[in-house]
Amino acid sequence: MKIHSLTVCDFVRREDNGKFIIIGAYTNEIIFSSLPSPFFLSLWFLLEHEKVGVDKIALRGVLGGQAEPVFFIEGEVDVIDTSNWSPMALGTGITILEPGTLTIDAKLGDEDWETVRELRITMGPIFSTGGSGPS
């Protein structure tokens, strides 16, 4: 099993026609105006499967040096056709206590945990001018 196109965002919505709308996609940084702060984190990705049957997946988010993950999600996918990748949309509420690095790890089947994404968590001004900053 392999993860493709992991996107961290504010929200994911599935359309009636099967397409997904990804809202508020993040690059490699999430900026907060103040901390601590509650935050709803969504993940969207595709799972490529190697065999038909049940594939198990777990995801966790670890912030900086905190001992406990800020989130842990696990589930399974019943694979009936390996030529079709499974779209996955997950969301969870977390609390960001301080600046640092949010590391997202995945455990695919019986494999070891592997880091699939890292994002910087920072504090600073948040601009609302279409992302171009102050003029």
C-alpha positions as CSV (number, residue, x, y, z in Angstrom):
1,M,0.0,0.0,0.0
2,K,1.2,3.5,-0.8
3,I,0.0,7.0,-0.1
4,H,-0.2,9.5,-2.9
5,S,-1.0,13.3,-3.0
6,L,-1.4,13.8,0.8
7,T,-2.9,17.3,1.2
8,V,-3.4,19.0,4.6
9,C,-6.4,21.4,4.5
10,D,-9.2,23.0,6.4
11,F,-12.0,20.9,4.9
12,V,-12.8,18.3,2.2
13,R,-16.2,17.8,0.6
14,R,-17.2,15.1,-1.8
15,E,-19.4,16.1,-4.7
16,D,-22.4,14.0,-5.9
17,N,-20.4,13.2,-9.0
18,G,-17.5,11.7,-7.0
19,K,-15.1,14.7,-7.3
20,F,-13.6,16.2,-4.1
21,I,-13.4,19.9,-3.2
22,I,-10.3,20.7,-1.1
23,I,-10.8,23.9,0.9
24,G,-8.0,25.9,2.6
25,A,-5.0,23.7,1.4
26,Y,-1.7,24.3,3.3
27,T,1.8,24.3,1.8
28,N,4.5,23.6,4.4
29,E,3.3,26.1,7.1
30,I,0.3,26.9,9.2
31,I,0.2,30.4,10.7
32,F,-1.8,31.2,13.8
33,S,-2.5,34.7,15.1
34,S,-2.3,33.4,18.7
35,L,-1.6,30.1,20.6
36,P,-2.8,27.9,22.1
37,S,-5.6,27.5,19.5
38,P,-8.2,24.9,18.6
39,F,-7.8,23.8,14.9
40,F,-9.8,21.4,12.6
41,L,-7.3,19.5,10.5
42,S,-8.4,17.6,7.4
43,L,-6.3,15.3,5.3
44,W,-7.0,14.1,1.7
45,F,-5.0,11.5,-0.1
46,L,-5.1,8.5,-2.4
47,L,-4.3,5.0,-1.3
48,E,-2.7,2.7,-3.9
49,H,-3.2,-1.0,-3.1
50,E,-1.1,-4.0,-3.9
51,K,-3.7,-6.8,-3.2
52,V,-7.4,-7.4,-3.0
53,G,-8.7,-7.7,0.5
54,V,-8.6,-5.6,3.7
55,D,-5.9,-3.0,4.0
56,K,-5.4,-1.4,7.4
57,I,-4.1,2.2,7.8
58,A,-3.3,4.4,10.8
59,L,-2.3,8.1,10.9
60,R,-0.9,10.1,13.8
61,G,0.1,13.7,14.2
62,V,3.0,14.6,16.6
63,L,3.8,18.2,17.5
64,G,7.3,19.1,18.4
65,G,8.6,17.3,21.5
66,Q,5.2,16.3,22.9
67,A,5.0,12.7,24.0
68,E,1.4,12.1,23.0
69,P,0.1,12.5,19.5
70,V,-2.3,15.4,18.9
71,F,-4.3,13.0,16.7
72,F,-4.6,9.3,16.0
73,I,-6.9,7.9,13.3
74,E,-7.1,4.3,12.2
75,G,-9.3,2.4,9.8
76,E,-9.5,-0.2,7.0
77,V,-10.3,-0.3,3.3
78,D,-11.9,-3.2,1.6
79,V,-10.1,-3.4,-1.7
80,I,-11.9,-5.1,-4.6
81,D,-9.9,-3.7,-7.5
82,T,-6.2,-2.8,-7.2
83,S,-6.3,-0.7,-10.4
84,N,-8.5,1.9,-8.6
85,W,-6.8,4.0,-5.9
86,S,-9.0,4.7,-2.8
87,P,-9.6,8.4,-2.2
88,M,-9.5,9.1,1.6
89,A,-10.8,12.2,3.4
90,L,-10.3,12.4,7.1
91,G,-10.7,15.2,9.6
92,T,-10.1,15.7,13.3
93,G,-10.1,18.5,15.9
94,I,-6.8,19.2,17.6
95,T,-5.3,21.9,19.9
96,I,-2.1,23.6,18.9
97,L,-0.3,24.6,22.1
98,E,2.9,26.2,20.7
99,P,5.0,26.8,17.6
100,G,6.9,23.8,16.3
101,T,6.8,21.1,13.7
102,L,3.7,19.0,13.1
103,T,4.8,15.6,11.8
104,I,2.2,13.3,10.2
105,D,3.1,9.6,10.3
106,A,1.3,6.7,8.6
107,K,1.3,3.0,9.4
108,L,0.3,1.1,6.3
109,G,-0.7,-2.5,7.1
110,D,1.9,-4.3,9.1
111,E,4.7,-1.8,8.1
112,D,6.5,0.5,10.6
113,W,5.4,4.1,11.1
114,E,6.7,6.4,8.3
115,T,6.7,10.2,8.1
116,V,4.5,11.3,5.2
117,R,4.3,15.1,5.9
118,E,5.8,17.8,8.0
119,L,4.4,21.3,8.5
120,R,5.8,24.2,10.4
121,I,3.4,25.7,13.0
122,T,4.2,29.4,13.5
123,M,2.6,32.6,15.0
124,G,2.4,35.8,13.1
125,P,0.1,38.2,11.3
126,I,-2.5,36.6,9.0
127,F,-3.1,38.6,5.8
128,S,-6.5,38.5,4.1
129,T,-5.5,40.1,0.8
130,G,-5.7,37.0,-1.3
131,G,-2.4,35.6,0.0
132,S,-0.1,38.3,-1.4
133,G,0.5,40.0,1.9
134,P,0.3,43.8,2.6
135,S,0.5,46.2,-0.3
